[in-house]
């Protein structure tokens, strides 16, 4: 249930509605807007007496939210939520951002080279796995904490904010010490204890769609995070399982405008995992931006042929540059712009401050 206050409702009237909701045994979430305040009622079990709230002074009307994913729904919040992972890097507005980097952190030399490639091409955030969930227990699982430390080193050198994955609740707290945005991967989209944990941590979260998840499944998973008080969630389409074996996954472009109609949360796309084929990443990256994605996440490696994971879908440096150039042009055509990113570390050094503090 969503209580919409009248234009000009007083602070006392808002507080009266909040207290009434709490007296009824539910949680109240005030959401001040540019014109008026809305108050969300959390925990509605279908037995809420809306007339009791509608009769209070300052209440314009009550909206019964019909979606199971209440706080994620546009019925709950009509305007877009802007998720900022670092100064100058915000998702959900008019800017489109490119997150680039290798599948996994492999060495200091590799991640620094990748970060320089991303920054030089115009990318605005660095991705790289320190912890890697792999289908086979014998595959490379990542460098763990050492990988996080190397990501921090790359951030200090280039100024790029870090997006990296957490696999469990304990790991989420460690990742939060280093990352600017905690990724919850496709395999963990319905790991509800992890979702609640990242919700309580409060840092921005990038939530990837599961390999066999419906749009409703994705939005309900996001609801777990918002239910813990964290609305800084970026959703990501990364392809779903299909019967066709010619690509790694079926890249669901329709999910982008569909989610944006249903939810106020920003939506990005990962054409690397969405296709699993290097030569399909650039065209699908272009298509995602044309479809309205708030950003794309792309794998790029200094030497894909020597990558320890996902080398076959990782772009070469010159291909990543090509992709950034082309999506910039597409963003302009549809009335958007490519994000400019963060200040160069050299500028920050001249001011006597670190480029970006860890955590």
Protein Blocks (a to p, Z undefined) as FASTA:
>chain_A
ZZdddehiafklmmmmmmmmmmnopacdddddfkbccdddehiehiacfklmmmpghiab
dcddfbfblmlpmklmmbacdddfbghiaghiabdcddeddfbdfbfklmmmmmmmmmmn
opabdcddfbdcdfblkbcebjhjmlmmmmmmmmmmnopacddddfbfklmmmmmmmmmb
dcddfklmmmmklmmmmmmnopacdddddfkbcfklmmmmmmmmmmnopabbcdddebja
dfbfkbmbdcdfklmmmmmmmpmbdcdddfklmnopaklmmmmmmmmmmnopabdcdddd
fblmlpcbhklmpccfklmmmmmmmmmmmmmmnopacdebjadfklmmmnopafbdgZZ
